[in-house]
Amino acid sequence: MAVSTPIYNNVWAALSKLEASYGAGAAVTAGADAQLLADRCVVATSFNDMGARTASAGTTGQVPNVAPSGKVAKTKLTVEGRGLGAAYGASAFPPDLYLWLQASGHLATLSTGTYVFTPQSVPAAGYKSAYLELYGDGMKFPITGALADLVWRGEKTGVSLFDFDFSGIMGTEAEAAVPAATYLAPTIYPPKANNIALAIGAYTVLRAVHSFVFKVNRKIAERTDQQSGGTSGFAFGDRAPTLELNIEREALGTFNPFADRDAGTQKAITLALNGGSNNKINFNAAQAQCTKIENVTLSDAVAGLKLTYELKTSSSVTDDDYSLTWAS
């Protein structure tokens, strides 16, 4: 018996554009619309109704389903946190992140050579959504109306990563080879988390920082629809952003997060990664409140703190709980 040739899954690609209107899709090309993934893309397809029926009168078994409806997809796409390495402008964006930060509920603003991304609450023109054309496992997965929740994380002294947890309307899967993609600024390496600048209020963190995790925690709700094949895609809900820090403990006389937590004190937090000219990422949260502290052991021997900050707005009508900036 002849041995069959396997279908390999160790190469992948993602092509993407913002949609002109929600769920409209977009025409993409491998030469202009490729996003450089840091990990393979795994697509999970599901239906909001599998067409189940009640058992027939003469059997305790299950009669066949009708066709399922409401076909949707979920996928986590991960990219490195890096800059363009050249001056930012109206047609010069942060690579691999510019589109998907907007599709995760952020407004992109170009200001004096920097791109600033801030959260949005029900923008007048509507939220941005993405078309995703994903390749892997010898297949193509087209997804329209894709919206994402966002996580930014830095572990130890490695490269920081942005995770986009997308939900969208699943098209028809097909066999397809991974296209030969052209990526934006592929020779620009991301800044490592080995020389970060972190400040919490007036305290500049001088102790070792072991990790950080920023989560937007944006709700994404499916819109079940009896008129559109079972689903009209997804819609953004509320957000509850947090920043989690693992740092070595400082003397309480120098930095006392326990007192801040107990008093509900608001502190401004800034965190910056610097990879050189036009390769910097700055994070800012002006009204951060420490809500959880865990005493932990770091490096098997050092007293540490796992601090969780909730990131608040300055008022009930502002979107200033945090910002991400790609700086020159």
SEMI-710281 format. One line per 2 residues: their letters; for each residue x, y, z of N, C-alpha, C. Coordinates in steps of 0.001 Angstrom, whole numbers, plus 500000, padded with zeros to 6 digits. Layout:
N
a	X:Y:Z:X:Y:Z:X:Y:Z ~ ...
% end
This chain:
328
ma	500847:498804:500000:500000:500000:500000:500882:501245:500000 ~ 500618:502173:499096:501409:503405:499013:501099:504318:500203
vs	502124:504995:500688:501965:505937:501793:501567:507294:501229 ~ 500520:507886:501773:500034:509168:501252:500932:510316:501700
tp	500919:511387:500915:501664:512598:501262:500851:513432:502240 ~ 501435:513862:503360:500661:514617:504347:500377:516041:503879
iy	499358:516629:504462:499077:518054:504281:499748:518789:505432 ~ 500695:519645:505102:501479:520301:506146:500761:521545:506678
nn	501052:521883:507943:500421:523054:508556:501437:523963:509250 ~ 502692:523917:508785:503729:524705:509463:504046:526017:508747
vw	503212:526430:507809:503281:527774:507243:501867:528351:507240 ~ 501773:529673:507340:500462:530306:507408:500590:531753:506950
aa	499465:532400:506743:499461:533796:506320:498120:534420:506669 ~ 498135:535755:506832:496917:536513:507086:496906:537739:506194
ls	495870:537869:505385:495631:539060:504583:494434:539788:505192 ~ 494499:541119:505235:493428:541832:505927:493303:543264:505431
kl	492048:543761:505453:491727:545156:505208:490572:545558:506118 ~ 490470:546851:506393:489281:547358:507048:488136:547378:506032
ea	486932:547068:506495:485768:547046:505622:485192:548451:505454 ~ 484642:548726:504269:483992:550011:504029:482718:550137:504857
sy	482036:549022:505075:480869:548963:505957:480857:547594:506611 ~ 480167:547476:507739:480259:546239:508499:479799:545037:507677
ga	480661:543996:507643:480334:542745:506974:480459:542776:505475 ~ 480961:543894:504899:481027:544030:503442:482161:543239:502827
ga	483147:542814:503629:484311:542159:503071:485220:543159:502371 ~ 486242:542654:501712:487181:543517:500998:488018:542662:500057
av	488535:543281:499007:489445:542601:498095:490867:542780:498609 ~ 491564:541680:498847:492921:541737:499396:493896:541060:498449
ta	495152:541490:498550:496225:540873:497775:497396:540563:498691 ~ 498145:539539:498330:499308:539150:499136:500413:540191:499056
ga	500409:541013:498025:501450:542013:497874:501227:543282:498658 ~ 499980:543539:499088:499688:544812:499753:499028:544685:501108
da	498455:543532:501434:497581:543449:502607:497986:542365:503603 ~ 499213:541889:503539:499657:540828:504445:500045:541398:505807
ql	499619:540706:506855:499986:541049:508225:500895:539930:508758 ~ 502038:540311:509313:503050:539330:509706:502686:538717:511061
la	502213:537481:511043:501799:536795:512263:503008:536245:513018 ~ 502902:536263:514345:503950:535712:515198:503665:534266:515584
dr	502484:533771:515242:502110:532397:515569:501086:531934:514542 ~ 500897:530639:514459:499948:530104:513483:498525:530548:513824
cv	497697:530642:512808:496296:531002:513020:495460:529726:513063 ~ 494649:529602:514095:493740:528475:514258:492321:529029:514253
va	491499:528568:513338:490137:529081:513181:489159:528061:513748 ~ 488299:528517:514663:487245:527679:515224:485906:528153:514671
ts	485246:527282:513926:483957:527609:513317:482829:527007:514140 ~ 481743:527767:514277:480579:527262:514993:479319:527861:514386
fn	478163:527378:514826:476867:527869:514380:476051:528239:515617 ~ 475221:529276:515495:474399:529600:516651:473172:528710:516767
dm	472918:527924:515708:471863:526914:515784:472233:525753:514873 ~ 472289:524566:515431:472681:523395:514660:471503:522703:513999
ga	470312:523272:514102:469152:522705:513419:468565:521486:514098 ~ 468755:521352:515402:468234:520186:516116:466712:520170:516120
rt	466155:518972:516065:464706:518793:516098:464326:517919:517284 ~ 463044:517897:517600:462578:517021:518678:462557:515587:518205
as	462586:514669:519137:462526:513249:518773:461180:512925:518137 ~ 461172:511986:517170:459914:511583:516541:459098:510738:517510
ag	457818:510586:517193:456883:509985:518146:457178:508523:518437 ~ 457777:507793:517485:457917:506362:517653:459289:505884:518045
tt	460193:506776:518478:461548:506371:518851:462090:507286:519932 ~ 462962:506737:520745:463649:507575:521737:464945:508147:521175
gq	465214:507844:519909:466398:508401:519262:466156:509810:518743 ~ 467140:510337:518033:467086:511702:517515:466949:511670:516001
vp	465960:512391:515488:465805:512478:514045:466848:513441:513490 ~ 467146:513355:512196:468209:514206:511632:467916:515702:511773
nv	468993:516458:511951:468882:517918:512019:468512:518492:510656 ~ 467925:519678:510670:467900:520490:509465:469255:521181:509356
ap	469493:521877:508261:470801:522508:508063:471075:523537:509163 ~ 472326:523634:509640:472654:524632:510663:472606:526044:510080
sg	472575:527037:510971:472548:528435:510529:473351:529286:511496 ~ 473673:530488:511037:474447:531405:511876:475899:530988:511993
kv	476591:530860:510848:477972:530363:510825:478937:531487:511188 ~ 479678:531299:512254:480609:532318:512727:481968:531686:512993
ak	482961:532540:513180:484327:532066:513407:484970:532853:514533 ~ 485852:532202:515249:486688:532843:516255:488138:532425:516007
tk	489037:533388:516156:490455:533095:515962:491293:534106:516719 ~ 492398:533657:517274:493347:534560:517927:494533:534762:517000
lt	494763:536035:516622:495879:536385:515755:496890:537191:516563 ~ 498135:536753:516540:499191:537347:517358:500249:537980:516463
ve	500601:539228:516775:501667:539919:516044:502640:540529:517052 ~ 503860:540767:516587:504865:541397:517432:504592:542889:517575
gr	504948:543430:518737:504843:544865:518948:506082:545558:518405 ~ 505953:546181:517249:507109:546831:516635:506663:548078:515880
gl	507629:548896:515552:507365:550126:514825:507762:550017:513372 ~ 507587:551124:512661:507866:551157:511232:509356:551319:510941
ga	510087:551965:511871:511499:552221:511633:511751:553374:510692 ~ 510691:554085:510315:510765:555276:509459:509670:556222:509911
ay	509726:557449:509437:508780:558470:509899:507335:558053:509613 ~ 506479:558240:510612:505060:557946:510445:504384:559090:509700
ga	503360:558737:508938:502614:559736:508191:501265:559195:507786 ~ 500562:559944:506941:499217:559562:506522:499193:558227:505787
sa	500312:557858:505172:500395:556573:504470:501527:555705:505002 ~ 501989:556012:506199:503091:555267:506816:502669:554887:508229
fp	502310:553609:508414:501650:553161:509636:502540:552210:510440 ~ 502203:551993:511711:502824:550899:512458:502488:549570:511782
pd	503472:548747:511472:503204:547508:510726:502418:546500:511548 ~ 501508:545790:510861:500786:544638:511392:499789:544989:512496
ly	499764:546219:512953:498919:546595:514081:497902:547671:513730 ~ 498192:548472:512736:497377:549646:512430:495916:549278:512157
lw	495689:548264:511343:494325:547869:511004:493625:547232:512192 ~ 494296:546304:512840:493628:545495:513853:493426:546237:515165
lq	494246:547236:515459:493945:548080:516615:492639:548845:516377 ~ 492401:549268:515144:491131:549927:514841:489963:548939:514904
as	490184:547717:514445:489130:546704:514482:488908:546153:515887 ~ 489714:546584:516840:489486:546217:518244:488926:547397:519039
gh	488314:548333:518322:487587:549405:518988:488399:550621:519343 ~ 489432:550940:518525:490291:552080:518813:490275:553087:517665
la	490423:554338:518044:490569:555428:517094:492053:555666:516855 ~ 492461:555700:515594:493851:555982:515231:493993:557453:514875
tl	494899:558152:515560:495109:559576:515332:496578:559831:515050 ~ 496868:560479:513920:498234:560874:513596:498480:562272:514154
st	499496:562389:515022:499769:563672:515679:501269:563888:515759 ~ 501757:564901:515056:503173:565292:515058:504112:564092:514956
gt	503890:563288:513931:504790:562179:513654:504615:560963:514532 ~ 503526:560881:515295:503239:559704:516112:501818:559239:515847
yv	501586:557956:516042:500235:557409:515963:499752:557089:517375 ~ 498601:557647:517718:497999:557432:519031:496702:556655:518841
ft	496550:555584:519615:495344:554767:519569:494620:554888:520906 ~ 493360:555326:520839:492544:555518:522038:491246:554742:521893
pq	490661:554281:522999:489418:553511:522915:488242:554372:522483 ~ 487269:553736:521853:486079:554427:521373:484826:553893:522060
sv	483839:554779:522188:482522:554408:522696:481466:554871:521702 ~ 480944:553912:520929:479870:554161:519968:480179:555374:519085
pa	481221:555297:518246:481543:556426:517362:480424:556694:516368 ~ 480259:557966:516000:479160:558366:515116:479202:557627:513786
ag	480393:557395:513264:480535:556716:511974:480546:555196:512115 ~ 480402:554691:513333:480429:553256:513562:481836:552748:513829
yk	481921:551620:514485:483212:550996:514729:483798:550447:513428 ~ 485128:550418:513366:485798:549777:512243:485728:548255:512405
sa	485583:547565:511295:485619:546105:511294:486594:545653:510218 ~ 487060:544416:510346:488085:543908:509437:487573:542744:508611
yl	488100:542645:507405:487985:541423:506622:489277:540647:506813 ~ 489158:539364:507145:490309:538492:507338:490284:537390:506297
el	491412:537175:505654:491575:536036:504756:492775:535258:505283 ~ 492480:534178:505981:493502:533433:506701:493856:532159:505958
yg	495147:531828:505962:495646:530650:505281:496417:529779:506264 ~ 496118:528501:506258:496816:527532:507079:496202:526166:506885
dg	496929:525117:507215:496443:523740:507060:496052:523438:505615 ~ 496682:524147:504641:496346:523938:503246:494983:524482:502861
mk	494442:525445:503662:493101:525953:503423:493065:527474:503512 ~ 491980:528040:502977:491702:529463:503093:490422:529644:503899
fp	490462:530604:504857:489322:530881:505707:488948:532361:505554 ~ 487878:532688:504829:487468:534082:504691:486485:534477:505804
it	486763:535583:506486:485946:536018:507621:485613:537494:507435 ~ 484338:537818:507432:483902:539208:507322:483388:539706:508668
ga	483273:541047:508783:482729:541639:510003:483493:541266:511253 ~ 484814:541186:511160:485628:540716:512284:485922:541851:513267
la	485587:541623:514533:485884:542531:515640:486737:541783:516650 ~ 487611:542525:517365:488573:541851:518241:488629:542472:519624
dl	488871:541629:520596:489347:542070:521902:490873:542048:521849 ~ 491513:542845:522713:492960:543057:522611:493668:542740:523915
vw	494814:542062:523788:495745:541842:524897:497141:542207:524417 ~ 497875:542966:525237:499296:543253:524984:500081:542695:526150
rg	501108:541880:525857:501808:541191:526931:503310:541172:526682 ~ 504040:541257:527776:505486:541148:527741:505941:540202:528830
ek	506555:539103:528447:507008:538093:529399:508527:538122:529497 ~ 509014:538159:530743:510463:538181:530973:511091:539318:530167
tg	512155:539006:529399:512821:540066:528627:512651:539859:527124 ~ 511582:539152:526742:511383:538853:525329:510645:539955:524592
vs	510283:539653:523372:509531:540562:522510:508092:540637:523005 ~ 507532:541835:523065:506133:541959:523465:505229:541555:522303
lf	504055:541018:522656:503133:540486:521657:501745:541086:521849 ~ 501063:541309:520737:499681:541758:520736:498794:540603:520269
df	497834:540228:521094:496877:539184:520747:495543:539834:520387 ~ 495022:539502:519213:493718:539984:518780:492770:538789:518733
df	491810:538756:519644:490829:537675:519693:489626:538085:518842 ~ 489615:537618:517600:488617:538029:516618:487378:537137:516662
sg	486235:537779:516435:484977:537090:516158:484410:537684:514878 ~ 483930:536834:513969:483411:537339:512708:482499:536343:512029
im	481994:536727:510868:481088:535894:510082:481930:535012:509163 ~ 481748:533716:509285:482567:532768:508534:482019:532557:507129
gt	482895:532670:506135:482528:532362:504766:482723:530888:504468 ~ 482972:530561:503218:483140:529166:502796:484612:528800:502792
ea	484963:527774:503541:486331:527294:503556:486679:526642:502220 ~ 487940:526734:501839:488372:526137:500576:489837:525726:500689
ea	490220:524742:499903:491628:524378:499834:492388:525463:499083 ~ 493538:525855:499621:494336:526905:498984:495749:526865:499543
av	496693:527163:498686:498085:527262:499121:498316:528600:499810 ~ 499264:528623:500720:499628:529875:501382:500255:530809:500350
pa	499742:532034:500191:500280:532939:499177:501667:533458:499564 ~ 502423:533857:498571:503736:534468:498792:503512:535928:499196
at	503564:536194:500473:503172:537501:501001:504340:538477:501029 ~ 504019:539756:500855:504971:540846:501026:504576:541604:502286
yl	505508:541732:503237:505195:542325:504527:505775:543735:504637 ~ 505131:544546:505449:505576:545913:505685:506735:545927:506671
ap	507833:546544:506286:509015:546726:507140:509460:545431:507812 ~ 509665:544345:507057:510019:543065:507685:511394:543054:508326
ti	512270:543998:507961:513618:544016:508534:513693:544811:509837 ~ 512596:545430:510261:512572:546175:511523:512231:545214:512646
yp	513167:545038:513563:512965:544119:514669:512212:544814:515803 ~ 511385:544087:516526:510621:544707:517616:511504:545002:518825
pk	511166:546038:519600:511898:546271:520848:511626:545162:521854 ~ 512662:544759:522555:512497:543741:523593:512099:544404:524915
an	511496:543598:525760:511117:544089:527085:512273:543906:528063 ~ 513448:544394:527670:514615:544252:528543:515161:545596:529020
ni	514464:546676:528653:514907:547992:529104:513701:548932:529154 ~ 512592:548423:529730:511363:549203:529735:511459:550333:530759
al	510675:551363:530529:510536:552461:531486:509131:552386:532058 ~ 509020:552165:533364:507731:551995:534026:507637:552949:535206
ai	506558:553711:535259:506318:554618:536375:504887:554449:536849 ~ 504713:554432:538180:503390:554341:538803:503257:555544:539713
ga	502479:556520:539273:502425:557778:540003:503794:558435:540013 ~ 504221:558880:541191:505524:559531:541317:506665:558533:541441
yt	506334:557239:541522:507347:556208:541722:507833:555670:540374 ~ 509100:555883:540063:509735:555251:538910:510234:553886:539349
vl	509712:552840:538715:510004:551482:539155:511470:551158:538893 ~ 512209:550909:539971:513621:550579:539874:513880:549101:540144
ra	512927:548454:540780:513046:547015:540999:512801:546265:539695 ~ 513174:544984:539676:513014:544179:538460:511544:543988:538132
vh	511225:544181:536847:509874:543934:536322:509921:542611:535568 ~ 509082:541669:535970:509139:540331:535375:508138:540137:534246
sf	507014:540844:534269:506053:540720:533179:504999:541812:533293 ~ 504355:542079:532160:503179:542944:532153:502153:542357:531198
vf	500876:542552:531523:499779:542120:530662:498704:543204:530700 ~ 498453:543809:529546:497373:544788:529407:496228:544122:528660
kv	495021:544205:529239:493830:543614:528627:492753:544681:528485 ~ 492161:544780:527289:491043:545700:527109:489761:545124:527704
nr	489611:543802:527655:488411:543135:528196:487136:543730:527593 ~ 487123:543810:526283:485968:544350:525552:484971:543219:525277
ki	483710:543437:525633:482674:542466:525321:482349:542520:523828 ~ 482199:541350:523232:481811:541240:521830:480615:540302:521771
ae	479473:540847:521375:478224:540092:521406:477798:539712:519998 ~ 477318:538471:519845:476809:538036:518542:475389:538548:518333
rt	475103:538934:517093:473786:539444:516719:473029:538359:515942 ~ 472282:537530:516663:471461:536515:516021:470391:537190:515167
dq	470182:536677:513935:469287:537353:512995:468495:536322:512201 ~ 467181:536376:512286:466335:535453:511543:466201:535841:510074
qs	466729:536998:509687:466585:537465:508313:467857:537319:507474 ~ 468980:537042:508108:470260:537063:507386:471040:535777:507594
gg	470390:534656:507352:471071:533378:507458:471415:532975:508875 ~ 470834:533649:509831:471024:533265:511226:471913:534185:512023
ts	472712:535026:511349:473581:535942:512098:473822:537216:511301 ~ 473879:538320:512031:474318:539595:511444:475667:539995:511995
gf	476411:539019:512477:477765:539286:512945:477822:539631:514416 ~ 478656:540636:514725:478976:540926:516116:478933:542431:516380
af	478817:542777:517649:478796:544181:518058:479618:544337:519328 ~ 480299:545478:519457:481070:545771:520661:480144:546138:521821
gd	480523:545708:523002:479871:546121:524235:480826:546922:525094 ~ 480634:546852:526404:481465:547609:527335:482890:547058:527371
ra	483811:547873:527870:485190:547448:528106:485505:547639:529584 ~ 486455:546849:530077:486895:546949:531472:488402:546713:531509
pt	489201:547679:531010:490635:547442:530826:491383:547284:532152 ~ 492388:546422:532118:493236:546179:533278:494693:546107:532844
le	495576:546376:533788:497011:546187:533604:497524:545362:534766 ~ 498168:544258:534450:498726:543366:535471:500251:543438:535406
ln	500869:543677:536546:502326:543799:536637:502864:542785:537626 ~ 503932:542103:537252:504689:541267:538182:506034:541942:538417
ie	506221:542500:539623:507437:543243:539926:507994:542791:541266 ~ 509294:542971:541440:509894:542676:542736:509480:543744:543738
re	509233:543315:544981:508666:544219:545976:509665:545285:546406 ~ 509163:546503:546502:509931:547648:546984:509587:547872:548450
al	510471:548552:549183:510160:548947:550559:508891:549797:550555 ~ 508001:549539:551507:506709:550215:551520:506843:551714:551714
gt	507923:552139:552315:508144:553571:552457:508429:554256:551131 ~ 508853:553475:550143:509125:554008:548806:507945:553825:547866
fn	507317:552662:547932:506164:552361:547078:505233:551433:547838 ~ 504028:551930:548144:503085:551180:548968:501769:550979:548220
pf	501688:549947:547375:500427:549712:546649:499298:549260:547564 ~ 499637:548703:548735:498598:548281:549681:497789:549487:550152
ad	498490:550567:550469:497797:551789:550887:496988:552375:549738 ~ 497531:552318:548527:496792:552816:547364:495518:552010:547148
rd	495625:550688:547266:494449:549831:547087:493387:550134:548141 ~ 493814:550239:549396:492863:550436:550487:492166:551792:550418
ag	492839:552784:549829:492267:554133:549752:491585:554412:548410 ~ 491673:553464:547473:491106:553701:546147:491833:554798:545391
tq	493124:554948:545661:493911:556033:545067:494074:555834:543554 ~ 493933:556923:542824:494195:556901:541390:495652:557279:541131
ka	496310:556494:540279:497691:556759:539911:497831:556731:538391 ~ 498642:557622:537864:498978:557576:536440:500081:556542:536230
it	499895:555664:535257:500892:554643:534928:501376:554881:533503 ~ 502695:554888:533331:503288:554943:532002:504244:553771:531846
la	504253:553196:530656:505118:552060:530346:505615:552266:528917 ~ 506922:552181:528717:507494:552469:527402:508516:551413:527015
ln	508446:550986:525739:509453:550131:525126:510141:550935:524035 ~ 511455:550871:524016:512224:551708:523093:513131:550829:522244
gg	512795:550753:520943:513623:549992:520020:514393:550866:519049 ~ 514491:552165:519388:515206:553084:518511:514250:553981:517749
sn	514777:554714:516797:514009:555703:516061:512786:555082:515384 ~ 511613:555679:515636:510342:555230:515060:510061:553757:515335
nk	510521:553305:516483:510280:551920:516906:510035:551895:518413 ~ 509179:552811:518861:508878:552950:520283:507384:552747:520515
in	507038:552083:521618:505643:551896:522013:505478:552460:523423 ~ 504563:553409:523571:504291:554032:524861:502858:553744:525277
fn	502707:553342:526533:501382:553077:527105:501130:554066:528230 ~ 499911:554576:528295:499573:555539:529331:498171:555247:529864
aa	498041:555256:531183:496743:555130:531851:496732:556140:532991 ~ 495932:557181:532857:496017:558321:533771:495255:558120:535075
qa	494271:557208:535075:493455:557016:536282:493415:555538:536658 ~ 494565:554986:536986:494664:553562:537315:494457:553365:538817
qc	493648:552369:539156:493390:552057:540557:493785:550613:540835 ~ 494640:550427:541828:495052:549085:542228:493892:548405:542952
tk	493468:547244:542444:492324:546550:543031:492664:545158:543547 ~ 493843:544645:543198:494198:543295:543646:495705:543194:543781
ie	496149:542598:544890:497581:542387:545133:497781:540952:545588 ~ 498716:540285:544956:499110:538943:545381:500603:538949:545686
nv	500974:538426:546847:502386:538228:547163:502861:536966:546456 ~ 503888:537099:545638:504382:535988:544841:505891:535870:545011
tl	506410:534712:544653:507858:534489:544627:508333:534551:543188 ~ 509310:535405:542928:509862:535569:541593:511283:535022:541553
sd	511639:534428:540440:512984:533841:540265:513326:532864:541380 ~ 512311:532191:541920:512445:531137:542925:512952:531620:544282
av	513231:532932:544410:513839:533357:545677:513496:534782:546079 ~ 512902:535557:545204:512751:536991:545439:511296:537320:545743
ag	511091:538176:546751:509743:538620:547091:509188:539497:545983 ~ 508006:539149:545516:507405:539902:544425:505950:540214:544682
lk	505415:541088:543848:504006:541457:543907:503392:541314:542520 ~ 502236:540704:542505:501428:540675:541293:500320:541704:541490
lt	500434:542817:540769:499538:543949:540945:498551:544016:539784 ~ 497271:544162:540109:496250:544350:539083:495654:545738:539232
ye	495740:546500:538142:495175:547852:538119:493987:547871:537168 ~ 492899:548467:537621:491774:548755:536748:491948:550161:536205
lk	491748:550311:534898:492036:551574:534215:490720:552313:533992 ~ 490590:553477:534610:489327:554195:534653:489363:555445:533772
ts	488172:555901:533362:488043:557172:532656:487983:558301:533678 ~ 488290:559519:533235:488272:560662:534150:486863:561177:534402
ss	485897:560796:533540:484509:561201:533740:483612:560205:533029 ~ 482306:560409:533154:481348:559487:532550:481150:559729:531056
vt	481828:560724:530490:481641:561039:529062:482958:561115:528302 ~ 484036:560581:528866:485339:560646:528197:485883:559242:527940
dd	486713:559129:526903:487377:557871:526556:488873:558028:526781 ~ 489258:558306:528022:490664:558576:528341:491212:557602:529380
dy	490690:556375:529385:491169:555399:530357:492574:554894:530028 ~ 492943:554891:528753:494303:554490:528380:494580:554952:526952
sl	495834:554891:526571:496225:555148:525175:497479:554337:524870 ~ 497643:553999:523592:498850:553359:523059:499403:554256:521970
tw	500705:554532:522048:501326:555480:521106:502545:554837:520445 ~ 502569:554927:519127:503781:554542:518372:504532:555840:518083
as	505674:556024:518769:506362:557303:518791:507586:557281:517891 ~ 508028:558491:517550:509220:558639:516735:510486:558446:517562
% end
